[in-house]
Amino acid sequence: MPNRLSGVLAPVVTPFKRDLSPDAARYVGHCKWLLANGCRGLAVFGTNSEANSLSVDERMTLLETLVQGGVPAEKLMPGTGTCALTDSVRLTAHAVSLGCAGVLMLPPFYYKGVSDDGLFRSFAEVIERVADSRLRLYLYHIPPVSQVPITLALIERLLARYPGTVAGVKDSSGDWTNTKAMLDAFAKQGFDVFAGSEVFLLENMRNGGKGCITATGNINPAAINQVFERWQTSEADALQKGITATRNVMQKYPMMAALKAVIAHWGRDPEWATVRPPLVELAPEQKKSLVAELAARDFDMPGLGPTLAAALA
Amino acid sequence: MPNRLSGVLAPVVTPFKRDLSPDAARYVGHCKWLLANGCRGLAVFGTNSEANSLSVDERMTLLETLVQGGVPAEKLMPGTGTCALTDSVRLTAHAVSLGCAGVLMLPPFYYKGVSDDGLFRSFAEVIERVADSRLRLYLYHIPPVSQVPITLALIERLLARYPGTVAGVKDSSGDWTNTKAMLDAFAKQGFDVFAGSEVFLLENMRNGGKGCITATGNINPAAINQVFERWQTSEADALQKGITATRNVMQKYPMMAALKAVIAHWGRDPEWATVRPPLVELAPEQKKSLVAELAARDFDMPGLGPTLAAALA
């Protein structure tokens, strides 16, 4: 069984061709660049991956492409939670069969105001149907988008029923108080808490967390990894300040389109900017000011252009 | 090409077996009962159908089962809007190929705060990719659940670009002011406005609307159809009062579980009560009080038991 993941994970942005079909070559290239530049794992098919704009078959094909392309399955934590029980089971079983380190699971997110009983039953049905002791399930708490929260009471029930299988959480609530409550309640039981943004990385590490799964891990993995590696040193606060400042630049723009615009610019590959509806690309003036703001901070993505070019060759 | 649908449409509840797989026989039986008892169309795979808890393949199989089972395709308006462009295209093309009267399309609903540009592009991509003049697309505005609204400005753009194809809307905002604004702006252009609840049926008809697509159409279609058929008569207000009162009983309970509990009770078929996670069945005391409240109103579903029994035979 793969070791538990820790450190900085990127919810890998999914490249599309101009016809909006997934672009396997650019995808493998970007994943390899991330692993070579500070990411210790790849939370593919996350929110910032536009995963919810992909069909189940598209996700499965891309995941197989990654593994066949040389991205180690033990570095992968694919998102497998969907609205439909049968889809979540299919994606999760597939990820486990490929040897992925874990899966990051959204609750079913169409119906709102559902009970903890119903959510417990959802996760339990997936676990029981996948029926594989290799499964490591990370709960995905992102109420600003899913609108369906994962409460402390639900985590407690799932941990009690499925210890070992329920492995942790990504907390994208944006609310440190909530992350801290998860850490205080469950971290000592081997429940791995990942902050949903590097803004909370240092605090998360100081309170028993395992790292962060963060959108900007797609573009700034080396600097974020520095905070992870040096969190116990005297440099930690200064390093944290730096990555928070870069994050604050990115947050002025629509995140997914901005990430892709940055990769397109620093990778010298305009096609990377393509997003699938309902998203739209940055307007030219947005792109210009984003690049200028990052350049002013000496931002760089060293080696990205050659890595992408090699993947496309 | 089928005639445009009007009148009372039910978002048909989807029966599940005890193992949570879709139950084709009960499904066909219920659809036939609805068409024989006041529904002029069936908005299968709506919110109250638990459609978002079904995979794309499950939906396609069920739709084929209905048509093969003798439910006329020209009565069907399946829901085909999903989070993923490719899924929405696949479901829509499939529905058109079967001869369905129309499709009811949710916007992609995972990503929140998306722009009208992005939503326009989403619907436009589906229409362009399906590329079939038989397509009649009804927009599904249900912000309390989808959290992604369909604005008047978006409708105006879509109608201007795809006249004839963009055929109407179901307004489940629960806000009559919004329904009225849609009627005033677009009804005269052949844009068919369906209220999302029978509570607004009479007002909708008096202002140029075409009917309603309503959860409680699953259990009370005959009475709701009376309001549709007699909306220009002196009885209309009294009839409306009656169906609103029944609706108000139902709204005290979780709607989908309550609809299934009512069918299970009046159809004498306990298995009908099954819901898929993340929903949960009514608690026994909820079911008891719901049945008592409806019985006190002389509620009935005449012929349901025999119709279901015949379907299962």
Interface residues (C-beta under 8 A of the other chain):
Chain A: L20 T47 N52 S53 L54 S55 V56 E58 C83 A84 L85 T86 D87 R90 P107 P108 F109 Y110 Y111 K112 V114 S115 D117 G118 L119 R121 S122 E125 P144 V145 S146 Q147 V148 R276 P277 P278 L279 V280
Chain B: L20 T47 N52 S53 L54 S55 V56 E58 C83 A84 L85 T86 D87 R90 P107 P108 F109 Y110 Y111 K112 V114 S115 D117 G118 L119 R121 S122 E125 P144 V145 S146 Q147 V148 R276 P277 P278 L279 V280
